[in-house]
Amino acid sequence: MPPTLASLVHHTALKLSVLAGEDRLETPVRWAHVSELADPVPYMEGGELLLITAMQLNAEDPDEMSRYVRRLAGAGVVGLGFAIGVKYDEVPTALVAAAKEEGLPLLGVPRRTPFIAISKAVSAAIAADQYRAVTAGFEAQRELTRAAIGAEGPAALLARLAVHLDGWAALYDVSGSVVAAAPDWAARRAARLTADVERLRARPAPASVVVGGSDGDAAEDTAAADRVELQSLGTGRRTRGVLAVGTGAPLGTAERYAVNSAVALLTLTTERSRSLQEAEQRLGAAVLRMLLAGEPDHARAVAGRLYGGLLDAPFRMLVAEAAPGGAAQQQHPAPAAADAAPAEHPADAGRGAGEPDGTAPLAALADAMESAAARTGESVLVVPDGERLIVLAPDGGAAVSACAEYAEGVESRRGTAARPRDRGAAAHQGDDLVIGLSAPAGPIAAGAAYRQAEQALSVARRRGRVLVEHEQVAAGSVLPLLADDAVRAFADGMLRALHEHDATGRGDLVASLRAWLSRHGQWDAAAADLGVHRHTLRYRMRRVEEILGRSLDDPDVRMELWLALKATGPGTSA
């Protein structure tokens, strides 16, 4: 700890005596300064022990001493040392009274103790305190490093950091969720700082902010007395995580060393090098392509320990697509050759505020799924593919759940009642995202899972949904799929001649055809629905065959006509 007035009084070589302010001797001393000015206040910074001989003062004048001492106390001077036997043989009573009135410690300095001895004592004590702080900081760095490379990783590091700070520590992942906290009770405290963490993550790294305590504004919903410092983690513009430390007072030198070491170590564990990212991306892309090529054994061998566990249990194949400006995306083939350069990971596509970025929804989805998988120790394979994202995740695991939660959040922002043509507005907000999710599959059926995800993605795009699972495609109706421009063009062309005939007022062939097909060719039932005689209906159906040049006895013709009627009927427009 830094030197105090009490430590100077107890210094046997200085022989100082206490004349006033006995209850304030534990005040730290930042420096010892000599000044004979009648008003040294303009040259004080606060925390000084001021040493005087009173050569320029009338120390026996009560009014002058009262003003003098009041000015010193107001400037933050922590103590006054008076040289005895230089101008005054004793400390004047007026000065003693003024010091007692202000509560300012007054020390008597005997003639045999030079001021420089006091200055040297203060300087030596400050240097020793700084040395102890640096030594403690380096020791903390060694302990934190050992903890970081141990089996428990960040959790052990946070535990050691909390001990060094005599407080608590917590780690947030890139999504803003609490990954670990120490002690255990700190997890609840850390969770209440989510809003502050979100604001810090929006700023380019590195960044820090203090909340609570005397140095910052206490959070409205916590009213916490502790001082919490948030530090972003990451070497680039994109924040990879946040470290929170809570203490009862501002950090000292040793504590600051410990926090800085923790930030560096946690950054190393959360910010992988670019070359390692690219290598993992290439490996993941190769594993995926081997699976889609029907080579599960080779894929398992290449995956090794990194993705091997993912291939030992049923997984889900996910295909996500961002459509900038609401533009429909073309159907994509399976990923290309394994030796192609991998696309930039969406999570690394950092852009400035306000810049358009079609991959922003993919980045957020990848962050959410990877963070959820990391918290539970799951293996998840994420492969960027241009404006697409392909993911393999364990069936029923945290990553799949995180995907569903993310989709629900986008749906709520977009408005679940929004029709597909209204999605352009959502695109400007970075929420134009569609996701297709396959049924559970194994390595042998990876190709089928990819096709299922593609089919679900196509249905999601047509229905204006964020997420569609393949099971929902199989359980749903084929009719929504008719709301396609190509299908409508085919239907309009097939029925155009019948509509032109009806437009002349020479009959109602379209309605008659609809009624006859809906009654499975039963003449009496269909005629009754139309309110005409069955012979009239027979005549109309012959006219339909003549105009279209096709036979209604052909089941394929009846099927095509029925789908054309459904595609152009009410409730099927996009």
C-alpha positions as CSV (number, residue, x, y, z in Angstrom):
1,M,0.0,0.0,0.0
2,P,1.2,3.6,-0.5
3,P,2.8,5.5,2.4
4,T,0.5,7.2,4.9
5,L,0.9,9.9,7.5
6,A,0.8,7.1,10.2
7,S,3.7,5.3,8.5
8,L,5.8,8.5,8.5
9,V,5.0,9.2,12.1
10,H,6.1,5.6,13.0
11,H,9.3,6.0,10.9
12,T,11.9,5.9,13.7
13,A,14.5,8.0,11.9
14,L,12.1,11.0,11.3
15,K,11.0,11.6,14.9
16,L,7.8,13.3,13.8
17,S,5.1,14.3,16.4
18,V,1.4,14.6,15.9
19,L,-0.1,18.0,17.0
20,A,-3.6,17.8,15.3
21,G,-5.7,15.5,13.1
22,E,-4.8,12.2,14.9
23,D,-7.9,10.5,13.4
24,R,-6.8,11.1,9.8
25,L,-3.3,9.6,9.9
26,E,-4.3,6.7,7.7
27,T,-4.6,9.0,4.7
28,P,-2.3,8.0,1.8
29,V,0.4,10.5,0.9
30,R,1.0,11.0,-2.8
31,W,4.1,13.2,-2.4
32,A,6.0,15.4,0.1
33,H,6.4,19.0,-1.1
34,V,8.2,22.0,0.4
35,S,6.8,25.5,-0.2
36,E,7.2,28.8,1.7
37,L,4.6,30.6,-0.4
38,A,1.9,32.5,1.4
39,D,-0.5,30.7,-0.9
40,P,0.8,27.4,-2.4
41,V,-2.6,26.2,-3.4
42,P,-2.3,26.9,-7.1
43,Y,0.7,24.5,-7.2
44,M,-1.0,21.6,-5.4
45,E,-2.6,18.6,-7.0
46,G,-4.0,17.0,-3.9
47,G,-2.7,14.2,-1.7
48,E,0.5,16.1,-0.7
49,L,2.2,16.4,2.7
50,L,3.2,20.1,2.7
51,L,6.4,21.0,4.6
52,I,6.9,24.6,5.8
53,T,9.1,26.8,8.0
54,A,6.6,29.7,7.9
55,M,9.2,32.1,6.8
56,Q,6.6,34.1,4.8
57,L,3.7,33.6,7.2
58,N,2.6,35.2,10.4
59,A,1.9,31.8,12.1
60,E,0.8,33.5,15.3
61,D,-2.1,35.3,13.7
62,P,-5.3,33.3,14.2
63,D,-7.2,34.8,11.3
64,E,-4.3,34.4,8.8
65,M,-3.7,30.8,10.0
66,S,-7.4,30.0,9.7
67,R,-7.5,31.2,6.1
68,Y,-4.2,29.4,5.3
69,V,-5.2,26.0,6.7
70,R,-8.7,26.2,5.2
71,R,-7.2,26.8,1.7
72,L,-4.9,23.9,2.1
73,A,-7.6,21.5,3.2
74,G,-9.8,22.7,0.3
75,A,-7.0,21.9,-2.1
76,G,-6.7,18.3,-1.0
77,V,-3.5,18.7,1.0
78,V,-3.5,15.7,3.4
79,G,-1.1,17.0,6.0
80,L,1.1,19.8,7.1
81,G,4.7,19.4,8.5
82,F,6.0,22.3,10.5
83,A,9.8,22.8,11.1
84,I,10.4,23.4,14.8
85,G,13.4,25.6,15.7
86,V,13.8,27.5,12.5
87,K,11.6,30.6,12.7
88,Y,9.6,29.4,15.6
89,D,10.9,27.4,18.6
90,E,7.5,25.9,19.0
91,V,4.6,25.4,16.7
92,P,2.4,28.5,17.2
93,T,-0.9,27.8,19.0
94,A,-2.8,29.7,16.2
95,L,-1.6,27.2,13.6
96,V,-2.4,24.3,15.9
97,A,-5.9,25.6,16.6
98,A,-6.6,26.2,12.9
99,A,-5.4,22.7,12.0
100,K,-7.7,21.2,14.7
101,E,-10.6,23.2,13.5
102,E,-10.2,22.0,9.9
103,G,-9.3,18.4,10.9
104,L,-6.0,18.7,9.0
105,P,-3.2,16.6,10.4
106,L,-0.3,18.8,11.7
107,L,3.0,17.2,12.2
108,G,5.9,18.7,14.2
109,V,9.3,18.2,12.4
110,P,12.3,18.5,14.8
111,R,15.2,20.6,13.7
112,R,17.5,17.6,13.3
113,T,15.2,16.1,10.7
114,P,15.7,17.8,7.3
115,F,12.8,18.1,4.9
116,I,14.7,16.1,2.3
117,A,14.7,13.1,4.7
118,I,10.9,13.2,4.8
119,S,10.8,13.5,0.9
120,K,13.2,10.6,0.6
121,A,11.1,8.5,2.9
122,V,7.9,9.2,1.0
123,S,9.6,8.6,-2.3
124,A,11.1,5.3,-1.1
125,A,7.8,4.1,0.2
126,I,6.0,5.0,-3.1
127,A,8.7,3.2,-5.1
128,A,8.4,0.2,-2.8
129,D,4.7,0.2,-3.2
130,Q,5.0,0.4,-7.0
131,Y,7.5,-2.4,-7.0
132,R,5.1,-4.6,-4.9
133,A,2.3,-3.8,-7.3
134,V,4.4,-4.7,-10.4
135,T,5.6,-7.9,-8.7
136,A,2.1,-8.8,-7.7
137,G,0.9,-8.0,-11.3
138,F,3.5,-10.3,-12.8
139,E,2.7,-13.0,-10.3
140,A,-1.0,-12.6,-11.2
141,Q,0.0,-12.9,-14.9
142,R,1.8,-16.2,-14.3
143,E,-1.1,-17.6,-12.3
144,L,-3.7,-16.5,-14.9
145,T,-1.6,-17.9,-17.7
146,R,-1.4,-21.3,-15.9
147,A,-5.1,-21.2,-15.4
148,A,-5.8,-20.3,-19.0
149,I,-3.9,-23.2,-20.5
150,G,-5.3,-25.7,-18.0
151,A,-8.2,-28.0,-18.6
152,E,-10.8,-25.6,-17.3
153,G,-9.6,-22.7,-19.4
154,P,-11.5,-19.4,-19.0
155,A,-13.4,-20.6,-16.0
156,A,-10.2,-21.2,-14.0
157,L,-8.8,-17.9,-15.2
158,L,-11.8,-16.0,-14.0
159,A,-11.6,-17.7,-10.6
160,R,-8.0,-16.7,-10.1
161,L,-8.8,-13.2,-11.4
162,A,-11.6,-12.8,-8.9
163,V,-9.3,-13.7,-6.0
164,H,-6.6,-11.2,-7.1
165,L,-9.2,-8.4,-7.3
166,D,-11.0,-9.4,-4.2
167,G,-14.2,-9.1,-6.3
168,W,-15.9,-11.0,-9.1
169,A,-15.3,-11.6,-12.8
170,A,-17.5,-12.8,-15.7
171,L,-17.0,-13.6,-19.4
172,Y,-19.6,-12.8,-22.1
173,D,-19.5,-14.5,-25.6
174,V,-20.0,-12.7,-28.9
175,S,-23.8,-12.9,-28.5
176,G,-23.7,-11.2,-25.1
177,S,-24.5,-14.3,-23.0
178,V,-22.6,-15.1,-19.8
179,V,-20.2,-17.9,-20.5
180,A,-18.6,-18.2,-17.1
181,A,-18.5,-16.3,-13.8
182,A,-16.5,-16.4,-10.5
183,P,-17.6,-16.8,-7.8
184,D,-20.7,-18.7,-8.7
185,W,-23.0,-16.0,-7.3
186,A,-21.6,-13.5,-9.8
187,A,-23.4,-15.1,-12.7
188,R,-26.7,-13.4,-11.6
189,R,-25.0,-10.1,-11.1
190,A,-23.3,-10.3,-14.6
191,A,-26.6,-11.2,-16.3
192,R,-28.1,-7.9,-15.2
193,L,-25.4,-6.0,-17.2
194,T,-26.6,-7.3,-20.6
195,A,-27.7,-3.9,-21.8
196,D,-24.3,-2.4,-20.9
197,V,-22.5,-5.3,-22.7
198,E,-24.6,-4.8,-25.8
199,R,-23.7,-1.1,-25.9
200,L,-20.0,-1.9,-25.5
201,R,-20.1,-4.6,-28.2
202,A,-21.5,-2.0,-30.7
203,R,-18.2,-0.1,-30.4
204,P,-15.0,-1.1,-32.3
205,A,-12.6,-3.1,-30.2
206,P,-10.7,-2.5,-28.0
207,A,-13.1,-0.5,-25.8
208,S,-14.0,-0.3,-22.1
209,V,-16.6,1.3,-19.9
210,V,-17.2,1.6,-16.1
211,V,-20.7,1.2,-14.7
212,G,-21.8,1.4,-11.1
213,G,-19.7,2.5,-8.2
214,S,-18.5,6.1,-7.7
215,D,-16.8,6.3,-11.0
216,G,-19.8,5.7,-13.2
217,D,-23.6,5.8,-13.4
218,A,-25.2,2.9,-11.6
219,A,-27.4,0.8,-13.7
220,E,-31.0,1.7,-13.2
221,D,-32.2,-1.9,-12.6
222,T,-29.3,-2.9,-10.3
223,A,-28.6,-0.1,-7.9
224,A,-25.4,-2.0,-7.2
225,A,-22.7,-0.5,-5.0
226,D,-19.9,-2.3,-6.7
227,R,-17.8,-0.7,-9.4
228,V,-17.9,-2.8,-12.6
229,E,-15.5,-2.4,-15.5
230,L,-16.3,-3.9,-18.9
231,Q,-13.5,-4.7,-21.3
232,S,-14.0,-5.8,-24.9
233,L,-12.0,-8.7,-26.2
234,G,-10.7,-8.9,-29.7
235,T,-7.8,-7.6,-31.9
236,G,-9.8,-6.3,-34.8
237,R,-12.8,-4.1,-35.2
238,R,-15.2,-6.9,-34.2
239,T,-15.7,-7.6,-30.5
240,R,-15.2,-11.3,-29.8
241,G,-16.4,-11.2,-26.2
242,V,-16.5,-9.0,-23.1
243,L,-14.8,-9.3,-19.7
244,A,-16.5,-7.8,-16.7
245,V,-14.8,-7.3,-13.3
246,G,-16.6,-6.0,-10.2
247,T,-14.7,-4.5,-7.2
248,G,-15.6,-2.3,-4.3
249,A,-13.1,0.4,-5.3
250,P,-11.2,1.6,-8.4
251,L,-8.5,-0.8,-9.6
252,G,-5.0,-0.3,-8.2
253,T,-1.8,-0.8,-10.1
254,A,-1.5,-4.6,-9.2
255,E,-5.2,-5.1,-10.0
256,R,-4.8,-3.2,-13.3
257,Y,-1.9,-5.5,-14.3
258,A,-4.1,-8.5,-13.5
259,V,-7.0,-7.3,-15.6
260,N,-4.8,-6.4,-18.5
261,S,-3.3,-9.8,-18.4
262,A,-6.7,-11.4,-18.3
263,V,-7.8,-9.4,-21.3
264,A,-4.8,-10.5,-23.3
265,L,-5.2,-14.1,-22.4
266,L,-8.9,-14.2,-23.0
267,T,-8.4,-12.5,-26.4
268,L,-5.9,-15.2,-27.3
269,T,-8.5,-17.9,-26.5
270,T,-11.4,-16.1,-28.3
271,E,-9.6,-14.5,-31.2
272,R,-8.1,-17.1,-33.4
273,S,-5.5,-16.1,-36.0
274,R,-6.7,-15.5,-39.6
275,S,-4.6,-18.4,-40.9
276,L,-6.1,-20.8,-38.4
277,Q,-9.6,-19.6,-39.3
278,E,-9.0,-20.2,-43.0
279,A,-7.5,-23.6,-42.3
280,E,-10.6,-24.6,-40.2
281,Q,-12.9,-23.2,-42.9
282,R,-11.1,-25.3,-45.6
283,L,-11.2,-28.4,-43.4
284,G,-14.9,-27.9,-42.7
285,A,-15.7,-27.3,-46.4
286,A,-13.7,-30.4,-47.3
287,V,-15.6,-32.5,-44.8
288,L,-18.9,-31.2,-46.0
289,R,-18.1,-31.9,-49.7
290,M,-16.9,-35.4,-48.9
291,L,-20.2,-36.1,-47.1
292,L,-22.2,-34.7,-50.0
293,A,-20.1,-36.8,-52.4
294,G,-21.1,-40.0,-50.5
295,E,-17.7,-40.5,-48.8
296,P,-18.6,-40.6,-45.1
297,D,-15.5,-42.6,-44.1
298,H,-13.1,-40.2,-45.8
299,A,-15.1,-37.3,-44.2
300,R,-14.7,-38.8,-40.8
301,A,-11.0,-39.4,-41.2
302,V,-10.5,-35.8,-42.3
303,A,-12.7,-34.4,-39.6
304,G,-10.6,-36.0,-36.9
305,R,-11.2,-34.7,-33.4
306,L,-12.3,-31.3,-34.6
307,Y,-15.6,-32.5,-36.2
308,G,-15.5,-36.2,-35.6
309,G,-18.0,-36.2,-32.7
310,L,-20.5,-34.4,-34.9
311,L,-20.5,-37.4,-37.3
312,D,-21.1,-40.0,-34.5
313,A,-24.8,-39.0,-33.9
314,P,-27.7,-37.8,-35.9
315,F,-27.2,-34.2,-37.2
316,R,-29.3,-31.6,-39.0
317,M,-28.3,-29.9,-42.2
318,L,-29.1,-26.2,-42.3
319,V,-29.0,-24.0,-45.4
320,A,-29.5,-20.2,-44.7
321,E,-29.6,-17.5,-47.3
322,A,-29.5,-13.7,-47.1
323,A,-31.3,-11.8,-49.8
324,P,-30.1,-8.2,-49.9
325,G,-32.9,-5.8,-50.8
326,G,-35.4,-8.6,-50.7
327,A,-34.2,-10.0,-54.0
328,A,-35.0,-13.7,-54.6
329,Q,-32.0,-15.9,-54.6
330,Q,-31.3,-18.4,-57.3
331,Q,-31.2,-22.1,-56.6
332,H,-27.7,-23.1,-55.5
333,P,-25.9,-26.3,-56.4
334,A,-24.0,-28.2,-53.8
335,P,-20.7,-26.6,-52.7
336,A,-18.0,-26.7,-55.4
337,A,-14.6,-28.4,-55.4
338,A,-13.0,-29.0,-52.1
339,D,-9.8,-27.1,-53.1
340,A,-11.7,-23.9,-53.8
341,A,-10.8,-20.9,-51.6
342,P,-13.3,-20.7,-48.7
343,A,-15.5,-17.6,-48.5
344,E,-15.0,-15.2,-45.7
345,H,-16.7,-16.3,-42.6
346,P,-19.8,-14.2,-42.0
347,A,-18.8,-13.5,-38.5
348,D,-15.6,-11.8,-39.8
349,A,-17.3,-9.6,-42.3
350,G,-16.9,-6.5,-40.1
351,R,-18.3,-3.3,-41.6
352,G,-18.7,0.3,-40.5
353,A,-22.0,1.5,-39.0
354,G,-24.6,2.1,-41.6
355,E,-22.8,0.2,-44.4
356,P,-25.1,-2.2,-46.3
357,D,-24.1,-5.8,-45.8
358,G,-26.1,-8.6,-47.3
359,T,-24.3,-11.2,-45.0
360,A,-25.1,-9.4,-41.8
361,P,-28.1,-11.8,-41.0
362,L,-25.8,-14.8,-41.7
363,A,-23.2,-13.3,-39.4
364,A,-25.7,-13.0,-36.6
365,L,-27.0,-16.5,-37.2
366,A,-23.5,-18.0,-37.2
367,D,-22.6,-16.2,-34.0
368,A,-25.8,-17.4,-32.3
369,M,-25.3,-21.0,-33.2
370,E,-21.6,-21.2,-32.6
371,S,-21.9,-19.4,-29.2
372,A,-24.7,-21.8,-28.1
373,A,-22.5,-24.8,-29.3
374,A,-19.5,-23.5,-27.4
375,R,-21.4,-23.1,-24.2
376,T,-22.5,-26.8,-24.2
377,G,-19.3,-28.2,-25.8
378,E,-21.0,-29.3,-29.0
379,S,-19.2,-29.7,-32.3
380,V,-20.8,-27.6,-35.1
381,L,-19.6,-27.3,-38.7
382,V,-20.2,-23.9,-40.3
383,V,-19.3,-23.4,-44.0
384,P,-19.9,-20.0,-45.6
385,D,-20.9,-20.3,-49.3
386,G,-21.2,-16.8,-50.8
387,E,-24.5,-15.4,-49.8
388,R,-25.3,-18.7,-48.1
389,L,-24.4,-20.5,-44.9
390,I,-24.4,-24.3,-44.6
391,V,-24.3,-25.7,-41.1
392,L,-24.1,-29.2,-39.6
393,A,-25.3,-29.3,-36.0
394,P,-26.3,-32.1,-33.6
395,D,-30.0,-33.0,-33.7
396,G,-31.7,-31.7,-30.6
397,G,-28.6,-29.7,-29.5
398,A,-28.1,-26.2,-28.4
399,A,-27.1,-24.9,-31.8
400,V,-30.3,-26.0,-33.5
401,S,-32.3,-24.5,-30.6
402,A,-30.4,-21.3,-31.0
403,C,-31.3,-21.3,-34.7
404,A,-35.0,-21.6,-33.9
405,E,-34.8,-18.9,-31.3
406,Y,-33.0,-16.6,-33.7
407,A,-35.7,-17.2,-36.4
408,E,-38.4,-16.5,-33.9
409,G,-36.7,-13.2,-33.1
410,V,-36.5,-12.2,-36.7
411,E,-40.2,-13.2,-37.3
412,S,-41.3,-11.0,-34.4
413,R,-39.3,-8.1,-35.7
414,R,-40.6,-8.6,-39.2
415,G,-44.2,-9.3,-38.3
416,T,-45.5,-12.8,-38.6
417,A,-48.4,-11.6,-40.7
418,A,-46.2,-10.0,-43.3
419,R,-46.8,-11.4,-46.8
420,P,-43.8,-12.2,-49.1
421,R,-44.1,-9.0,-51.1
422,D,-43.8,-7.0,-47.9
423,R,-40.4,-8.5,-47.0
424,G,-38.5,-5.7,-48.8
425,A,-39.0,-3.4,-45.8
426,A,-37.5,-6.1,-43.5
427,A,-34.5,-6.5,-45.8
428,H,-33.5,-2.9,-45.1
429,Q,-33.3,-3.7,-41.4
430,G,-30.9,-6.6,-42.0
431,D,-33.6,-9.3,-41.3
432,D,-34.2,-10.6,-44.8
433,L,-33.1,-14.2,-44.0
434,V,-34.5,-17.6,-45.0
435,I,-33.5,-20.9,-43.4
436,G,-34.2,-24.5,-44.5
437,L,-33.6,-27.3,-42.0
438,S,-33.4,-31.0,-42.9
439,A,-34.7,-33.9,-41.0
440,P,-32.2,-35.8,-38.7
441,A,-29.7,-37.7,-40.7
442,G,-26.4,-39.5,-40.5
443,P,-23.2,-39.2,-42.6
444,I,-24.4,-41.7,-45.1
445,A,-27.6,-39.6,-45.8
446,A,-25.8,-36.3,-45.9
447,G,-26.7,-35.7,-49.6
448,A,-30.4,-36.4,-48.9
449,A,-30.3,-34.0,-45.9
450,Y,-28.8,-31.3,-48.1
451,R,-31.6,-31.7,-50.6
452,Q,-34.2,-31.6,-47.8
453,A,-32.7,-28.4,-46.5
454,E,-32.8,-26.9,-50.0
455,Q,-36.4,-27.9,-50.4
456,A,-37.3,-26.4,-47.0
457,L,-35.4,-23.2,-47.9
458,S,-37.4,-22.9,-51.2
459,V,-40.7,-23.3,-49.3
460,A,-39.6,-20.8,-46.7
461,R,-38.8,-18.3,-49.4
462,R,-42.2,-18.8,-51.1
463,R,-44.1,-18.6,-47.9
464,G,-42.3,-15.6,-46.6
465,R,-41.1,-17.5,-43.5
466,V,-37.7,-17.3,-41.8
467,L,-37.4,-20.9,-40.9
468,V,-39.0,-24.0,-42.4
469,E,-38.1,-27.6,-41.3
470,H,-38.4,-30.4,-43.8
471,E,-41.0,-32.1,-41.6
472,Q,-43.2,-29.1,-42.0
473,V,-42.8,-29.4,-45.8
474,A,-44.0,-33.0,-45.8
475,A,-46.9,-32.2,-43.4
476,G,-48.1,-29.1,-45.3
477,S,-50.0,-28.6,-48.5
478,V,-48.7,-28.4,-52.0
479,L,-51.0,-25.6,-52.8
480,P,-48.8,-22.8,-51.4
481,L,-46.1,-24.0,-53.9
482,L,-48.4,-22.9,-56.7
483,A,-47.8,-19.3,-55.8
484,D,-44.9,-19.2,-58.3
485,D,-44.6,-16.9,-61.3
486,A,-43.7,-19.8,-63.6
487,V,-46.6,-21.9,-62.4
488,R,-49.0,-19.0,-62.8
489,A,-47.7,-18.3,-66.3
490,F,-48.4,-22.0,-67.2
491,A,-51.9,-21.9,-65.7
492,D,-52.8,-18.6,-67.4
493,G,-51.6,-20.0,-70.8
494,M,-53.5,-23.2,-70.3
495,L,-56.8,-21.6,-69.4
496,R,-56.5,-18.4,-71.6
497,A,-58.7,-19.8,-74.4
498,L,-61.5,-20.8,-72.0
499,H,-61.4,-17.3,-70.4
500,E,-61.6,-15.7,-73.8
501,H,-64.6,-17.9,-74.7
502,D,-66.4,-16.9,-71.5
503,A,-65.6,-13.2,-72.0
504,T,-67.8,-13.3,-75.2
505,G,-70.8,-14.3,-73.1
506,R,-71.3,-17.6,-74.8
507,G,-71.1,-19.7,-71.7
508,D,-69.3,-20.3,-68.4
509,L,-66.8,-23.0,-69.3
510,V,-64.2,-22.2,-66.6
511,A,-66.8,-22.4,-63.8
512,S,-68.3,-25.6,-65.3
513,L,-64.9,-27.2,-65.6
514,R,-64.1,-26.4,-62.0
515,A,-67.4,-27.9,-60.8
516,W,-67.0,-31.0,-62.9
517,L,-63.5,-31.6,-61.7
518,S,-64.3,-31.0,-58.1
519,R,-67.1,-33.6,-58.3
520,H,-64.7,-36.1,-59.9
521,G,-66.6,-36.2,-63.2
522,Q,-70.0,-36.9,-61.6
523,W,-72.5,-35.3,-64.0
524,D,-75.6,-35.0,-61.9
525,A,-73.7,-33.7,-58.8
526,A,-71.7,-31.1,-60.8
527,A,-74.8,-30.0,-62.8
528,A,-76.7,-29.5,-59.5
529,D,-73.9,-27.4,-58.2
530,L,-74.1,-25.2,-61.3
531,G,-77.9,-25.2,-61.4
532,V,-78.0,-26.5,-65.0
533,H,-79.2,-29.7,-66.7
534,R,-76.6,-32.5,-67.0
535,H,-77.0,-32.4,-70.8
536,T,-75.9,-28.7,-70.7
537,L,-72.9,-29.6,-68.6
538,R,-72.0,-32.4,-71.1
539,Y,-72.2,-30.0,-74.0
540,R,-69.9,-27.5,-72.1
541,M,-67.3,-30.2,-71.4
542,R,-67.2,-31.2,-75.1
543,R,-66.6,-27.5,-75.9
544,V,-63.7,-27.5,-73.4
545,E,-62.1,-30.4,-75.1
546,E,-62.7,-28.8,-78.5
547,I,-61.2,-25.5,-77.5
548,L,-58.2,-27.0,-75.6
549,G,-57.7,-29.8,-78.1
550,R,-57.2,-32.2,-75.2
551,S,-59.3,-35.1,-73.9
552,L,-60.8,-34.9,-70.4
553,D,-60.6,-38.7,-70.2
554,D,-56.8,-38.3,-69.8
555,P,-56.0,-38.2,-66.0
556,D,-52.9,-36.1,-66.7
557,V,-55.0,-33.5,-68.4
558,R,-57.5,-33.4,-65.6
559,M,-54.7,-33.1,-63.1
560,E,-53.0,-30.2,-65.0
561,L,-56.4,-28.4,-65.4
562,W,-57.2,-28.7,-61.7
563,L,-53.8,-27.4,-60.7
564,A,-54.1,-24.5,-63.2
565,L,-57.5,-23.7,-61.7
566,K,-56.1,-23.7,-58.2
567,A,-53.1,-21.6,-59.2
568,T,-55.3,-18.9,-60.7
569,G,-58.0,-19.1,-58.1
570,P,-58.5,-16.9,-55.1
571,G,-56.0,-17.3,-52.2
572,T,-53.1,-18.4,-54.3
573,S,-51.6,-15.1,-55.3
574,A,-48.1,-14.3,-53.9
